[in-house]
Amino acid sequence: MTDSLADRFRGRFKAAPTHLSRAPGRVNLIGEHTDYNGLPVFPMALQREVRIELRPRRDGRVTLLNQDAEFAPVDFEVGVAIPPGPTGHWGNYVKAPAQELARRYAIVRGFDGVLGSDVPVASGLSSSSALVNAVGLALAEINELGLDPLELGDVMADAERYTGTRGGGMDQAISMAARAGHAARIDFHPLRLHYVPVPSDWRFVVADTGVRAEKSGPAQAAYNRRRSECEEAFKLVAPELVCAGLTKRAPAGYAEMLKSVPDDEVMVVAEKVLTGTLFKRFRHVVSENARVVEAQDLLHQADHAGFGTLMDGSHGSLRADYNVSSAELDELVAFAKEGGASGARLTGAGFGGCIVALADTNTVDDVLETLVTGYYEPRNLTDRLDRRVFLAVPSQGASFGAL
Ligand code: NG1
């Protein structure tokens, strides 16, 4: 991949690239649709990544070619109000970090570059944030901003909202600051990571439904709607906690609420003031938060069965209460379990994309086999199977350096 990026660069820019900026995708192990509610998540970075070979420029121009011919070159001037392309255009994920860094730090230098990626697109594995991070890191380094990975991850979370998704900060944070061999519990406001080693005999299998969960289309609206529903539900519950004598003043957010009032008491109040969809969304957020907290302990203790049970619980809640699963995701989860996985769940925003299943050195072959014969073969999805089903290797976060 690296050589052909350099060749492409030379062909277009008549010089050799001088630097490499890379940022990985991620798989979220547990803690789904909690980050934008200020609650923890528990992802790890993948071995799949976005790589940009580049040459810094003295002026503020950014010219970026994509090795994938499906994506036309992007060319723009760094500035505080960069006109976006059409919704969903990949160039918006390049402009997003440039505009945010220009607004915050008045950056003035751009780059010429060629990009390659092996993170599956629109699959819940954060190909978008890997792209935002790889560009953002390159610009931060070229302009000598001196930001550490967490600071930059925080800035990139704001940056990506340029694309229209009201996301949380999970993807940018883990892609920027992950540690090889580890998953990380991420907490927000302020952003912090707690690294937990992944036991050497655990195997996380990622399997793609083949149904793209495009964030530029209906999935974006559905995602943003979930976020609004959570805000609405919280606004109804928070003052009632005071009336019920559980807090002195209304908590500022989900994190403060769940820190000061036990979950079951919160749910008693929620049952009184919420109905239908809002109640279900709220119940998912509260129960998923509890699963993340427990998951951290279980990973520490290398409790494989316990961790798997939490993943199953997460999927059930995402399906029934959060309504972000699909027939294909449910089917993949069922096949993973049938093959002997300790747990399986959709990963990322849902509406399509991937599942993650927990196996170990003894069960992983059966899990893979059952997924292939149960899901992929009957659908004739056996081409490029290694892109559809693979083992996630907990990998290092983004880096920038001279070639
Ligand atoms: P994916 O699945 O990568 O689109 C999205 C959000 C996350 C998080 C998850 C759901 C972005 C960039 N990513 O991830 O912040 O909310 O959904 O847990 O918006």
Residues whose N, C-alpha, C, O or C-beta is under 5 A from the ligand:
A	BS01	NG1	G31 E32 H33 T34 D35 G124 L125 S126 T165 G167 G168 G169 M170 D171 T347 G348 A349
